[in-house]
């Protein structure tokens, strides 16, 4: 049972006495030459090279599609929109990846690979292969359409998310191709290995000089240019490159107890030595970026600042948290931070800096867990989703926390920021995971991890 003192504390944290609009989200800045030129002269070179590489690759991608369309009487319609990851089965038995079904999916994946080596999102990889001249991407329409001034308004509606890490795109395709490679070691797997190599090179090309990854590459502007922890873009890319750097056949998934013949496998033994070296260096840069972007917040005792967690997106140059879509404000983000913390705990022989980072994130999660409440209801529930008192329930965490107060905040489609989820429009309150319990399993893993890891 909650004590009166505890219940009062939770009410103070969760239910402000006077709910109100507390701010307005500001758009993230694109990565531009003008911004790079404002850096100290010694820092500009790698960033200017990066922008040049991105622009050249964008032109090459568009030229490749234009060449395909030469002589066509009619351009094929856009691919049907679907959630790609659901059509790409991972961690099945090795026999599955020898099947015609798996090879068909592999062939469709190959057909949608961009000239840059990446993939778009929301493609049905179990359906038909891309037609000659067909777009690499769907329309990528949101359930509620965006309009002028919205943060997710495409700069070019005909060229949107062409090469992305959003919605697990590109990294999911690479895992699948590696599983095909493991199942098809002969010449029948060569095309899949070649595509995987192009995808690995894509990740290396897309990585920022400071080790982060944008959501979309080649760059398309807006929040898509930010260092993106959303959908685990940074950590998943680092994990794939870690496997590439090792250049081995490796067990895939969590089926550690499976018989050897049925253990899912990924094969990266085909990655040449020079590329392995580059992948290893990229992973090291990614780790430095992760540590550098961990947000510092005012200490509870008012003396200085302490490490907390991460935002969904960080500016590529300043590393400051930035907003994404209209309803995704610049804030500390519990879900993405739990994934980052799990990635750091997965590292063998973590440095003292990594251990301090994990310890700080765990302390933040402990300090911000919400007990005695549940996030219940749904779109068809009278009144919609709501946070209700429920003795014994929890823990929960809000999706976003203020960078200054450390309290939960919530964004709406009109870019307003609120301190009470019930102030949101019904559509947005029902349509987003404003609370969740995901970090609970992260803290459970931390309890097992911590005894063997101390910050020296």
C-alpha positions as CSV (number, residue, x, y, z in Angstrom):
1,X,0.0,0.0,0.0
2,X,1.2,3.5,-0.7
3,X,1.8,5.7,2.3
4,X,0.1,9.2,2.4
5,X,3.6,10.7,1.9
6,X,4.3,8.6,-1.1
7,X,1.0,9.2,-2.7
8,X,1.4,13.0,-2.2
9,X,4.8,12.8,-3.8
10,X,3.5,11.0,-6.9
11,X,0.6,13.4,-7.2
12,X,3.0,16.3,-7.0
13,X,5.2,14.7,-9.8
14,X,2.4,13.6,-12.0
15,X,-0.6,15.8,-11.5
16,X,0.4,19.5,-11.4
17,X,-1.9,21.7,-9.4
18,X,-2.6,24.0,-12.3
19,X,-2.2,22.2,-15.6
20,X,-1.3,24.5,-18.4
21,X,0.6,25.0,-21.6
22,X,4.2,25.4,-20.5
23,X,5.9,25.9,-23.8
24,X,6.1,25.4,-27.6
25,X,8.3,23.1,-29.5
26,X,10.9,24.6,-31.7
27,X,12.0,23.0,-34.9
28,X,15.4,21.2,-35.0
29,X,18.0,22.9,-37.2
30,X,19.2,21.1,-40.3
31,X,22.9,20.4,-40.7
32,X,24.0,23.1,-43.2
33,X,27.2,24.5,-44.5
34,X,26.4,27.8,-42.8
35,X,26.2,26.1,-39.4
36,X,29.5,24.2,-40.0
37,X,31.3,27.4,-41.1
38,X,30.3,28.9,-37.7
39,X,32.5,26.2,-36.0
40,X,36.1,26.9,-35.1
41,X,38.2,26.5,-38.2
42,X,39.9,23.4,-37.0
43,X,36.6,21.5,-36.7
44,X,35.1,22.4,-40.1
45,X,36.9,20.0,-42.4
46,X,35.3,16.7,-41.5
47,X,31.9,18.2,-41.4
48,X,32.3,20.0,-44.8
49,X,33.5,16.7,-46.3
50,X,30.5,14.9,-44.8
51,X,28.0,17.5,-46.3
52,X,29.7,17.1,-49.7
53,X,29.5,13.3,-49.5
54,X,25.8,13.5,-48.6
55,X,25.0,15.9,-51.4
56,X,26.9,13.8,-54.0
57,X,25.2,10.7,-52.9
58,X,21.8,12.3,-53.1
59,X,22.5,13.2,-56.7
60,X,23.8,9.7,-57.4
61,X,20.6,8.1,-55.9
62,X,18.3,10.3,-58.0
63,X,20.4,9.8,-61.1
64,X,20.2,6.0,-60.7
65,X,16.4,6.1,-60.5
66,X,16.2,8.6,-63.4
67,X,18.3,6.2,-65.5
68,X,15.9,3.3,-64.8
69,X,13.0,5.5,-65.9
70,X,14.5,6.3,-69.3
71,X,12.3,4.9,-72.1
72,X,9.4,4.0,-69.7
73,X,6.0,4.9,-71.0
74,X,4.6,5.0,-67.5
75,X,6.3,5.2,-64.1
76,X,5.2,2.5,-61.8
77,X,3.0,3.6,-58.8
78,X,4.6,4.0,-55.4
79,X,5.1,0.8,-53.4
80,X,2.4,-0.1,-50.9
81,X,3.0,1.2,-47.4
82,X,3.6,-1.4,-44.8
83,X,5.7,-1.8,-41.6
84,X,8.9,-3.3,-43.0
85,X,10.2,-5.1,-39.9
86,X,7.0,-7.2,-39.8
87,X,7.7,-8.6,-43.2
88,X,11.4,-9.4,-42.5
89,X,11.4,-12.4,-40.1
90,X,14.6,-12.6,-38.0
91,X,16.0,-15.3,-35.8
92,X,14.2,-18.2,-37.4
93,X,15.8,-21.6,-37.6
94,X,18.6,-22.0,-40.2
95,X,16.3,-24.2,-42.4
96,X,13.9,-21.2,-42.9
97,X,16.6,-19.2,-44.5
98,X,17.2,-21.9,-47.0
99,X,13.6,-21.8,-48.1
100,X,12.1,-20.2,-51.2
101,X,10.1,-17.8,-48.9
102,X,13.2,-16.5,-47.3
103,X,15.0,-16.1,-50.6
104,X,12.1,-14.3,-52.0
105,X,12.2,-11.8,-49.2
106,X,15.9,-11.5,-49.8
107,X,15.4,-10.8,-53.4
108,X,12.8,-8.1,-52.6
109,X,15.2,-6.5,-50.2
110,X,17.9,-6.4,-52.9
111,X,15.5,-4.8,-55.3
112,X,14.7,-1.9,-52.9
113,X,18.3,-1.2,-51.9
114,X,19.2,2.3,-52.9
115,X,22.3,3.3,-54.8
116,X,23.7,4.5,-51.5
117,X,23.3,1.1,-50.0
118,X,20.5,1.7,-47.5
119,X,16.8,1.2,-47.5
120,X,13.6,3.2,-47.0
121,X,11.1,2.3,-44.3
122,X,7.5,1.0,-44.4
123,X,8.1,-1.4,-47.3
124,X,6.5,-4.8,-47.5
125,X,9.5,-7.0,-48.2
126,X,7.3,-10.2,-48.4
127,X,5.4,-8.8,-51.4
128,X,6.6,-8.1,-55.0
129,X,10.1,-6.9,-55.9
130,X,10.6,-3.3,-56.9
131,X,9.8,-2.7,-60.5
132,X,12.1,-0.9,-62.9
133,X,11.7,2.8,-62.3
134,X,9.6,2.4,-59.2
135,X,10.4,4.6,-56.2
136,X,12.7,3.2,-53.5
137,X,10.2,4.5,-50.9
138,X,6.5,4.6,-50.2
139,X,4.7,7.9,-49.7
140,X,5.4,7.4,-46.0
141,X,2.1,9.0,-45.1
142,X,1.4,9.6,-41.4
143,X,-2.0,8.6,-40.0
144,X,-2.7,12.3,-39.7
145,X,-1.4,14.2,-42.6
146,X,1.2,17.0,-42.1
147,X,0.8,20.5,-43.4
148,X,3.0,23.5,-44.1
149,X,4.9,24.5,-41.0
150,X,4.7,21.0,-39.5
151,X,8.1,19.6,-38.4
152,X,7.6,16.4,-40.4
153,X,6.6,18.1,-43.6
154,X,8.8,16.6,-46.3
155,X,11.1,19.0,-48.1
156,X,10.5,16.9,-51.2
157,X,7.4,14.8,-51.1
158,X,8.7,12.7,-54.0
159,X,12.0,11.9,-52.2
160,X,11.3,11.2,-48.5
161,X,13.1,8.7,-46.2
162,X,15.1,7.4,-49.2
163,X,17.7,5.7,-47.0
164,X,16.9,5.7,-43.3
165,X,17.4,4.1,-40.0
166,X,13.8,5.0,-38.9
167,X,11.4,2.2,-37.9
168,X,14.4,-0.2,-37.8
169,X,15.0,0.2,-41.5
170,X,18.4,-0.7,-43.0
171,X,19.7,-2.5,-39.9
172,X,16.8,-5.0,-40.1
173,X,17.6,-5.7,-43.7
174,X,21.3,-6.2,-42.8
175,X,20.5,-8.7,-40.1
176,X,18.3,-10.7,-42.5
177,X,20.9,-10.7,-45.2
178,X,23.5,-12.0,-42.7
179,X,21.1,-14.8,-41.8
180,X,20.7,-15.7,-45.4
181,X,24.4,-15.7,-45.8
182,X,24.8,-18.1,-42.9
183,X,22.2,-20.5,-44.5
184,X,23.5,-20.1,-48.0
185,X,27.3,-20.3,-47.9
186,X,27.7,-21.2,-51.6
187,X,27.3,-19.1,-54.7
188,X,23.5,-18.9,-54.2
189,X,24.2,-16.5,-51.2
190,X,26.7,-14.3,-53.0
191,X,24.2,-11.7,-54.1
192,X,22.9,-11.3,-50.5
193,X,26.5,-10.9,-49.2
194,X,27.2,-8.3,-51.8
195,X,24.1,-6.4,-50.7
196,X,25.1,-6.7,-47.1
197,X,28.6,-5.2,-47.9
198,X,26.9,-2.3,-49.6
199,X,24.7,-1.8,-46.5
200,X,27.6,-1.9,-44.1
201,X,29.4,0.7,-46.3
202,X,26.2,2.8,-46.2
203,X,26.3,2.9,-42.3
204,X,30.0,4.0,-42.5
205,X,29.2,6.7,-45.0
206,X,26.2,7.9,-43.1
207,X,27.9,8.2,-39.7
208,X,28.6,11.7,-38.5
209,X,32.2,12.7,-37.8
210,X,31.4,12.7,-34.1
211,X,30.1,9.1,-34.2
212,X,26.3,9.7,-34.3
213,X,23.9,8.8,-37.1
214,X,21.1,10.9,-38.6
215,X,17.7,9.4,-39.1
216,X,17.9,9.8,-42.9
217,X,20.9,9.7,-45.2
218,X,21.7,11.3,-47.6
219,X,20.5,14.2,-45.4
220,X,17.1,15.6,-46.1
221,X,16.9,18.4,-43.5
222,X,14.9,19.2,-40.4
223,X,15.0,16.8,-37.5
224,X,16.0,14.0,-39.8
225,X,19.5,15.4,-39.6
226,X,19.7,15.1,-35.8
227,X,21.7,12.3,-34.0
228,X,18.9,9.8,-33.6
229,X,18.4,7.5,-30.7
230,X,14.7,7.1,-31.6
231,X,14.0,3.5,-32.8
232,X,17.5,2.7,-31.6
233,X,19.1,4.1,-34.7
234,X,22.5,4.7,-33.1
235,X,22.7,1.6,-31.0
236,X,21.4,-0.8,-33.7
237,X,23.9,0.6,-36.2
238,X,26.7,0.2,-33.7
239,X,25.6,-3.4,-33.0
240,X,25.6,-4.3,-36.7
241,X,29.0,-2.7,-37.2
242,X,30.3,-4.6,-34.2
243,X,29.3,-7.9,-35.9
244,X,30.9,-6.7,-39.1
245,X,34.1,-5.8,-37.3
246,X,34.4,-9.2,-35.8
247,X,33.9,-10.8,-39.2
248,X,32.5,-14.1,-37.8
249,X,29.5,-16.4,-37.9
250,X,27.6,-15.4,-34.7
251,X,24.5,-16.7,-32.9
252,X,21.5,-14.6,-33.6
253,X,18.6,-13.8,-31.3
254,X,18.0,-15.2,-27.8
255,X,17.7,-18.9,-28.6
256,X,20.9,-19.8,-26.7
257,X,19.5,-23.1,-25.6
258,X,18.6,-24.2,-29.1
259,X,20.2,-27.3,-30.6
260,X,23.2,-26.4,-32.7
261,X,21.4,-27.3,-35.9
262,X,18.5,-25.0,-35.0
263,X,20.5,-22.1,-33.6
264,X,19.8,-19.0,-35.6
265,X,23.0,-17.7,-37.1
266,X,24.3,-14.5,-38.7
267,X,27.3,-14.6,-41.0
268,X,29.8,-11.7,-41.4
269,X,32.8,-13.8,-42.3
270,X,32.7,-12.4,-45.8
271,X,33.5,-8.9,-44.6
272,X,37.0,-8.0,-45.9
273,X,39.7,-7.0,-43.4
274,X,39.9,-3.4,-44.5
275,X,36.1,-3.0,-44.0
276,X,36.3,-4.7,-40.6
277,X,38.9,-2.2,-39.5
278,X,36.6,0.7,-40.5
279,X,33.7,-0.8,-38.8
280,X,35.6,-1.2,-35.5
281,X,36.7,2.4,-35.6
282,X,33.1,3.5,-36.3
283,X,31.8,1.5,-33.3
284,X,34.4,3.3,-31.1
285,X,33.2,6.7,-32.4
286,X,29.6,5.7,-31.7
287,X,30.4,5.0,-28.1
288,X,32.1,8.3,-27.7
289,X,29.0,10.0,-29.2
290,X,26.8,8.1,-26.8
291,X,28.8,9.2,-23.8
292,X,29.0,12.8,-25.0
293,X,25.3,13.1,-25.6
294,X,24.2,11.9,-22.1
295,X,22.4,14.9,-20.7
296,X,23.5,16.6,-17.5
297,X,20.7,18.0,-15.3
298,X,20.7,20.1,-12.1
299,X,21.7,18.1,-9.1
300,X,19.0,17.4,-6.5
301,X,21.0,19.3,-3.8
302,X,21.3,22.3,-6.1
303,X,25.1,21.9,-6.4
304,X,26.2,21.7,-10.0
305,X,24.9,19.1,-12.4
306,X,24.8,15.3,-12.7
307,X,24.5,12.9,-15.6
308,X,21.0,11.8,-16.4
309,X,19.8,10.0,-19.6
310,X,19.4,10.9,-23.3
311,X,17.0,12.6,-25.6
312,X,15.3,11.1,-28.6
313,X,17.4,13.3,-30.9
314,X,20.4,15.5,-30.4
315,X,21.7,18.3,-32.6
316,X,24.7,16.9,-34.6
317,X,26.9,19.9,-33.8
318,X,26.0,21.1,-30.3
319,X,24.7,17.7,-29.1
320,X,21.9,19.5,-27.3
321,X,18.5,17.7,-27.2
322,X,16.1,18.8,-30.1
323,X,12.5,18.3,-31.0
324,X,11.3,15.9,-33.7
325,X,7.7,15.8,-34.8
326,X,5.3,18.5,-33.6
327,X,4.4,16.5,-30.5
328,X,7.9,15.2,-29.7
329,X,9.6,18.0,-27.7
330,X,13.2,18.4,-26.8
331,X,13.2,16.4,-23.6
332,X,14.8,13.5,-21.7
333,X,13.3,10.3,-23.2
334,X,12.8,7.2,-21.1
335,X,12.3,4.6,-23.8
336,X,15.3,5.5,-25.9
337,X,17.5,5.9,-22.8
338,X,16.6,2.5,-21.6
339,X,17.8,1.0,-24.9
340,X,21.0,3.0,-24.7
341,X,21.6,1.8,-21.2
342,X,21.1,-1.8,-22.3
343,X,23.5,-1.3,-25.2
344,X,26.2,0.0,-22.8
345,X,25.6,-2.9,-20.4
346,X,26.1,-5.3,-23.4
347,X,29.7,-4.1,-23.9
348,X,32.5,-6.4,-22.8
349,X,35.1,-4.9,-20.5
350,X,33.3,-1.5,-20.2
351,X,35.5,1.5,-19.4
352,X,35.1,3.4,-16.1
353,X,33.3,6.1,-18.2
354,X,30.8,3.6,-19.5
355,X,30.2,2.3,-16.0
356,X,29.6,5.8,-14.7
357,X,27.2,6.5,-17.5
358,X,25.2,3.3,-16.8
359,X,25.2,4.0,-13.0
360,X,23.9,7.6,-13.6
361,X,21.2,6.4,-16.0
362,X,20.1,3.8,-13.5
363,X,19.9,6.3,-10.7
364,X,17.8,8.6,-12.9
365,X,15.4,5.8,-13.7
366,X,15.0,5.0,-10.0
367,X,14.4,8.6,-9.1
368,X,11.8,9.1,-11.8
369,X,9.8,5.9,-11.6
370,X,6.1,6.3,-11.0
371,X,4.3,4.0,-8.5
372,X,0.6,3.7,-7.8
373,X,-0.7,4.6,-11.2
374,X,-1.6,2.9,-14.4
375,X,-1.9,4.1,-18.0
376,X,-5.1,2.5,-19.2
377,X,-7.8,2.7,-21.8
378,X,-7.6,3.0,-25.6
379,X,-9.1,4.6,-28.7
380,X,-12.4,2.8,-28.2
381,X,-12.6,3.4,-24.4
382,X,-15.0,6.2,-23.3
383,X,-12.8,9.1,-22.5
384,X,-9.8,7.5,-24.1
385,X,-6.4,6.8,-22.5
386,X,-5.8,8.2,-19.1
387,X,-3.5,7.9,-16.1
388,X,-5.4,6.7,-13.1
389,X,-4.5,6.0,-9.5
390,X,-4.1,2.3,-8.8
391,X,-2.6,1.3,-5.4
392,X,0.2,-1.3,-6.0
393,X,0.6,-0.5,-9.7
394,X,3.8,0.4,-11.3
395,X,6.5,1.2,-12.0
396,X,5.7,3.5,-14.9
397,X,7.8,6.2,-16.6
398,X,6.5,9.0,-18.7
399,X,7.8,9.1,-22.3
400,X,9.3,12.6,-21.9
401,X,10.7,14.5,-19.0
402,X,11.5,18.3,-18.8
403,X,15.2,19.1,-19.2
404,X,14.8,21.7,-16.4
405,X,12.3,20.5,-13.9
406,X,12.6,16.7,-14.5
407,X,8.8,16.3,-14.5
408,X,6.8,14.6,-17.2
409,X,5.8,16.7,-20.2
410,X,3.6,16.0,-23.2
411,X,3.4,17.4,-26.7
412,X,0.4,18.0,-29.0
413,X,0.1,18.3,-32.8
414,X,-0.1,22.1,-32.6
415,X,3.4,22.1,-31.0
416,X,2.2,23.1,-27.6
417,X,3.9,21.4,-24.6
418,X,1.8,20.5,-21.6
419,X,2.5,19.3,-18.0
420,X,-0.7,17.2,-17.9
421,X,-1.4,14.4,-20.4
422,X,-5.2,15.1,-20.0
423,X,-4.7,18.5,-21.6
424,X,-3.8,16.9,-24.9
425,X,-6.3,16.6,-27.7
426,X,-8.0,13.2,-27.6
427,X,-6.4,12.1,-30.9
428,X,-2.9,12.7,-29.6
429,X,-3.5,11.4,-26.1
430,X,-4.8,8.1,-27.6
431,X,-2.2,8.0,-30.4
432,X,1.1,7.9,-28.5
433,X,2.8,5.9,-25.8
434,X,2.9,8.7,-23.2
435,X,3.7,6.2,-20.4
436,X,5.3,2.8,-20.3
437,X,7.1,0.3,-18.1
438,X,9.9,-0.7,-20.5
439,X,12.7,0.6,-18.2
440,X,11.7,-1.9,-15.5
441,X,13.4,-4.7,-17.3
442,X,16.4,-2.5,-17.9
443,X,16.7,-1.9,-14.2
444,X,16.4,-5.6,-13.6
445,X,19.2,-6.2,-16.0
446,X,21.2,-3.5,-14.2
447,X,20.8,-5.3,-10.9
448,X,22.5,-8.3,-12.4
449,X,25.1,-6.4,-14.2
450,X,26.2,-4.0,-11.5
451,X,27.9,-6.3,-9.0
452,X,30.6,-7.2,-11.6
453,X,31.1,-3.6,-12.7
454,X,32.4,-0.7,-10.6
455,X,33.5,2.7,-11.7
456,X,37.2,3.0,-10.8
